[in-house]
Amino acid sequence: GEIYACVNVPEFDLNDPFTLQQDTTGLSEKEIQDLLNQMWRNACINDTYEPGSTFKILTTLEYIREHPDDYQNFNYTCNGSISKEDVRIHCHKRTGHGAENFVQGAQNSCNPVFIEVGLRLGVEKFCDYFRNFGLMEKTEIDLPGEASTIMHKEENIGEVELATMAFGQSFQITPIRLAATVSALVNGGKMVTPHVATDVLDEEGNVVKHLKFPEKEGVLSEETSRTVR
């Protein structure tokens, strides 16, 4: 769970953190402070976003767990889009990927394949996995201001919402939440707490206290983790 790098762009000058990289002529003190606060935000932790295709790792896992024997027999023909409730949802390849099995659909990051998978899972199963993988919880990282997930109420999820959620749109999570969850899916099923600190030192550099952070075992089996990995 140790974080070795955490990057936000554009950066600011740590030696001169109160200087904005833009003209502030005519702005009030409050407006300048708001701009500074925005510049200082750690978007990896303080902001949420739609994870998009990176979320397909989780949808892949959900389908493999629900269909451990059948997913290898999955076949689908992508024509470039799919329609649900009079809404046309496009694949990133507008001409379509043609015939695909499940692994090829994942390799191609094919939206219609994941829409089909999401619909086969259904709202209840999808939301169960979402919760069980910790996506409704904060990671409890040792940095301030971690944001919470923004998600539909389960009773308000229809076909269109489920279809777009399956490939990572129409809900928002933090980058650090996604990183922690995906790590658990491929490390054998251990949910770790991301953290920057490791030890407390005294003035001479001696370790006064070694910091420990919660871990949750058994998020999924090693066998399933190995398959996804």
JOWO-V390096 format. One line per field, one symbol per residue. ss: DSSP state (H for helix, E for strand, C for the rest). psi: psi as a letter, one per 30 degrees, with the letter a starting at -180 (. if undefined). A space follows every 50 residues. Layout:
ss=???
psi=???
This chain:
ss=CECCCCCCCCCCCHHHCCCCCCCCCCCCHHHHHHHHHHHHCCHHHHCEEC CHHHHHHHHHHHHHHHCCCCHHHCEEEECCEEEECCEEEECCCCCCCEEE EHHHHHHCCCHHHHHHHHHHHHHHHHHHHHHHCCCCCCCCCCCCCCCCCE CCCHHHCCHHHHHHHHCCCCCEEEHHHHHHHHHHHHCCCCEECCECCCEE ECCCCCEEEECCCCEECCCCCHHHHHHHC
psi=fkjfkjkkkllljffifgjkhlkgkfkleeeeeeeeeeefkjffefkllj fbffffeeeeeeeeefifffffgkkkjkgflkkkhgkkkllfjfflfakk aeeeeeefhjeeefeeeeeeeleeeeeeeeefggffllfhlhllgkllkj llkefgjaeeeeeeefgglglklleeeeeeeeeeffgggjjljklekelk lafggkjekkkkkkkjlgelleeeeeee.
